[in-house]
Amino acid sequence: MKSNTIFAILLIAVGIFAFAYQGINFKTREKAVDLGPIQITHDKTHMLPLGPIVGGIALVGGIVLLIGAKRKAA
């Protein structure tokens, strides 16, 4: 496979992922209290939003790139 085709498929996958999940969630552990040997921590959830516009642009860009690669090969 050529690099353009692989990149197009990757863009399509990112576009579908952005539409399906609307973002990526991850957790970090932070210290709430630190009193010498006694430590209290808590988990904090963060979200990296992926808007539908980003998903649409990635999906359309991947499709256009894939069609362009097919026409160039033919």
Residue pairs with C-beta under 8 A, 6 or more apart in sequence:
2 69
2 73
4 65
4 68
4 69
5 66
5 69
7 62
7 65
8 62
8 63
8 65
8 66
8 69
9 62
9 66
10 62
11 58
11 59
11 61
11 62
11 65
12 58
12 59
12 62
12 63
12 66
13 62
14 55
14 58
14 62
15 55
15 56
15 57
15 58
15 59
15 60
15 61
15 62
16 55
16 59
17 50
17 55
18 50
18 51
18 52
18 54
18 55
18 58
19 52
19 55
19 56
19 59
21 50
22 49
22 50
22 51
22 52
23 47
23 48
23 49
23 50
24 47
24 48
24 50
25 45
25 46
25 47
25 48
26 45
26 46
26 48
27 43
27 44
27 45
27 46
28 43
28 44
28 46
29 41
29 42
29 43
29 44
30 41
30 42
30 43
30 44
31 39
31 40
31 41
32 40
32 41
32 42
33 39
33 40
34 40
